[in-house]
Amino acid sequence: MDRTNAPVESITTLLSVVEYLEQADEAGVTEIADSVGVSKSTVHNHLTTLRERGYVVNEDGRYRLGLRFLRIGETTRMQTDLFEIARPQIEALVEGLDVVGNLSVEEQGEGVYLYRSRGSDDIRFSTRAGERHDLHCTATGKSILAHASSDRLETLLESMDLVGHTENTITEREELLDELDRVRDRGAAFDEEEYGPGLRCVGVPVFGPDGAVIGAISLSGPAADMRGEWYRETLRDRLLATKNRIEVNLRDY
């Protein structure tokens, strides 16, 4: 057996422990062991190493992720000029609006939110950076797909599972390609409750100095509010103006 590209089992287990704590918030050794599928002694050894390095905290036998991950995440995010330049523009865009502004990039075939900002306290859904999402059913994702090079688009489509998150999700390749044509024609993408019921979103691509798409920005909100001219034209035009400022600043950065 060629093990050149085989995963290192201990590292795989370590990452599984970290990922479980991420979604569970906190957990004991037995719970983690049962969920990850390894022995309690193995989990305990990994947790001990993580605690000694500051990556987890142990409070009365309950483990949670430590704040050292915060530094790593922020360091990762700061490695892209797009985040630094887009963040203030998104904050200005959403100010006073009952929407959430999003900055997303593609990584390994998935969308990843680099930054999210609420315009109003009336909006309560998650705005956590780092969350991953499918490309075929989100406004940012479709914006990125529509403007990817033909070779990159083909690679992405071959690796994607067109999961149906709602009854409105596009799950057929040809239908998605037709939708991407429409995105290119109008310069914006719309998520018509395709990723989650009761939620709509409008997004536009962001291009780097070399003309390649490097991400997308969008505005999300309750479907009851995201409708008509406000949704189809006003928010789209505000996004296009913000995108233009981001791209100009990227050229001069």
C-alpha positions in Angstrom: 0.0 0.0 0.0 1.3 3.4 -1.0 1.2 5.5 2.2 2.8 8.6 0.7 -0.5 10.5 0.9 -2.0 8.6 3.8 -3.3 10.7 6.7 -1.3 10.6 10.0 -3.8 8.8 12.3 -2.8 10.7 15.5 -3.1 14.1 13.8 -6.5 13.1 12.3 -7.7 12.1 15.8 -6.3 15.4 17.3 -8.2 17.5 14.7 -11.4 15.5 15.3 -11.1 16.3 19.0 -10.7 20.0 18.2 -13.6 20.0 15.7 -15.9 18.3 18.2 -15.1 20.9 20.8 -15.8 23.6 18.3 -19.4 22.4 17.7 -20.0 21.2 21.3 -18.7 24.3 23.0 -17.5 22.1 25.9 -17.4 18.4 26.7 -15.9 15.7 29.0 -13.4 13.0 28.0 -16.0 10.3 27.7 -18.3 12.3 25.5 -15.5 13.2 23.2 -14.2 9.7 23.0 -17.6 8.3 22.2 -18.1 10.9 19.5 -14.7 10.7 17.9 -14.6 6.9 18.2 -11.3 6.4 20.1 -10.4 5.4 23.6 -10.7 7.7 26.6 -7.0 7.4 27.2 -6.2 8.6 23.7 -8.5 11.6 24.0 -7.0 12.4 27.4 -3.5 12.4 26.0 -4.5 14.7 23.2 -6.4 17.0 25.5 -3.4 17.1 27.9 -1.1 18.2 25.0 -3.6 20.8 23.8 -4.0 22.2 27.3 -0.3 22.4 27.9 0.0 24.4 24.6 -2.9 26.7 25.5 -5.3 25.4 22.9 -7.9 24.0 25.3 -9.0 24.9 28.8 -10.0 22.4 31.5 -12.6 23.5 34.0 -13.8 20.9 36.4 -13.2 18.1 33.9 -15.0 19.9 31.1 -12.9 21.0 28.1 -13.4 23.9 25.8 -11.3 25.6 23.1 -8.8 28.1 24.4 -8.3 31.6 23.1 -5.0 30.8 21.4 -7.1 29.7 18.5 -8.4 33.3 18.3 -4.9 34.5 17.5 -4.3 31.9 14.9 -7.7 32.7 13.2 -6.9 36.4 13.2 -3.5 35.8 11.8 -5.0 33.7 9.0 -7.5 36.3 8.2 -5.0 39.1 8.2 -2.9 37.3 5.5 -5.3 38.6 2.9 -5.4 42.2 1.7 -9.1 41.6 0.8 -10.1 41.4 4.5 -8.3 44.5 5.5 -9.7 46.6 2.7 -13.3 45.2 2.6 -14.0 45.2 6.3 -14.6 49.0 6.7 -16.5 49.1 3.4 -18.9 46.4 4.6 -19.4 48.1 8.0 -20.3 51.3 6.2 -22.6 49.5 3.8 -24.7 47.8 6.5 -24.9 50.7 9.0 -28.5 51.3 10.0 -29.9 48.5 7.8 -31.7 45.4 9.0 -29.3 43.2 7.1 -26.0 41.3 7.5 -23.0 42.1 5.3 -20.8 39.2 4.3 -17.3 38.9 2.8 -16.6 35.4 1.4 -13.9 33.6 -0.5 -13.6 30.2 -2.0 -11.2 27.6 -0.4 -11.0 24.0 -1.5 -14.4 24.1 -3.2 -16.3 25.7 -0.3 -17.2 29.3 0.5 -15.7 30.7 3.7 -16.9 33.8 5.4 -13.9 36.1 6.2 -16.1 38.8 7.8 -19.7 39.3 8.7 -21.3 42.4 10.1 -24.8 43.2 11.4 -26.3 46.5 10.5 -28.9 46.4 13.2 -29.5 44.6 16.5 -32.8 43.4 15.1 -30.9 40.8 13.1 -30.1 37.8 15.2 -28.8 35.0 13.0 -25.2 33.9 13.2 -22.5 36.3 11.9 -19.5 34.2 12.9 -16.4 34.5 10.6 -14.9 31.2 9.5 -18.2 29.5 8.8 -18.2 27.5 5.6 -21.0 27.2 3.1 -21.8 25.6 -0.2 -21.2 27.6 -3.3 -24.1 26.5 -5.4 -26.8 27.9 -3.2 -25.5 31.2 -1.8 -25.3 34.6 -3.3 -21.5 34.9 -2.6 -20.9 31.4 -3.8 -22.8 31.8 -7.1 -21.0 35.1 -7.7 -17.6 33.4 -7.3 -18.6 30.4 -9.5 -20.1 32.7 -12.2 -16.8 34.5 -12.6 -14.3 31.8 -12.1 -12.2 30.8 -15.1 -13.6 28.0 -17.2 -11.0 25.5 -16.0 -11.5 26.4 -12.3 -15.3 26.3 -12.7 -15.1 22.8 -14.2 -12.8 21.6 -11.4 -15.2 23.1 -8.8 -18.3 21.5 -10.4 -16.7 18.1 -10.6 -15.9 18.2 -6.8 -19.2 19.7 -5.7 -22.2 17.8 -4.3 -25.2 19.8 -5.2 -27.0 19.3 -1.9 -30.6 20.4 -1.6 -30.8 22.5 1.5 -34.3 23.7 0.8 -37.0 23.1 -1.9 -35.5 26.1 -3.8 -31.9 24.8 -4.0 -30.6 24.2 -7.4 -29.4 20.6 -7.5 -28.9 19.9 -11.2 -25.7 20.9 -13.0 -27.3 22.2 -16.1 -29.8 24.3 -14.1 -26.9 25.7 -12.1 -25.0 26.6 -15.3 -28.0 28.5 -16.6 -28.2 30.3 -13.3 -24.6 31.3 -13.5 -25.2 32.7 -17.0 -27.9 34.9 -15.4 -25.6 36.0 -12.7 -23.0 37.1 -15.3 -25.7 39.0 -17.3 -27.1 41.0 -14.4 -23.8 41.4 -12.5 -25.3 40.1 -9.2 -26.4 36.8 -7.7 -29.6 36.2 -5.7 -30.2 33.5 -3.1 -33.9 32.9 -3.1 -34.2 31.0 0.2 -31.9 28.4 -1.4 -29.6 28.0 1.6 -32.0 28.4 4.4 -35.8 29.0 4.5 -36.9 32.5 5.3 -33.5 34.0 4.3 -32.6 35.8 1.1 -29.3 37.3 -0.1 -27.9 39.4 -2.9 -24.2 39.3 -3.8 -21.6 40.5 -6.2 -18.1 39.3 -7.1 -14.9 41.1 -6.1 -12.0 41.1 -8.6 -8.3 41.4 -7.8 -5.9 43.7 -9.6 -5.2 41.0 -12.2 -8.9 40.7 -13.1 -9.5 37.3 -11.4 -12.3 36.9 -9.0 -11.0 36.7 -5.5 -14.2 36.7 -3.4 -17.6 38.2 -3.1 -19.7 40.4 -0.9 -23.3 40.1 -0.1 -26.3 41.4 2.0 -28.5 38.9 3.8 -31.8 39.4 5.5 -35.3 38.0 6.3 -37.2 37.0 3.1 -40.1 39.2 4.2 -37.9 42.3 4.0 -35.7 41.3 1.0 -38.2 41.8 -1.8 -39.2 44.1 -4.6 -37.1 47.0 -5.9 -35.3 47.3 -2.6 -34.0 43.8 -2.9 -33.5 43.5 -6.6 -32.1 47.0 -7.4 -31.4 49.2 -4.4 -29.3 46.7 -2.4 -27.7 45.4 -5.6 -26.6 48.9 -6.6 -25.2 49.6 -3.1 -23.2 46.4 -3.3 -21.9 47.3 -6.8 -20.7 50.7 -5.5 -19.0 49.1 -2.5 -17.4 46.4 -4.7 -16.0 49.2 -6.8 -14.4 51.0 -3.9 -12.9 47.7 -2.6 -11.4 47.0 -6.0 -10.0 50.5 -6.4 -8.4 50.3 -3.0 -7.0 46.8 -3.7 -5.1 48.3 -6.8 -3.5 51.0 -4.6 -2.8 48.8 -1.5 
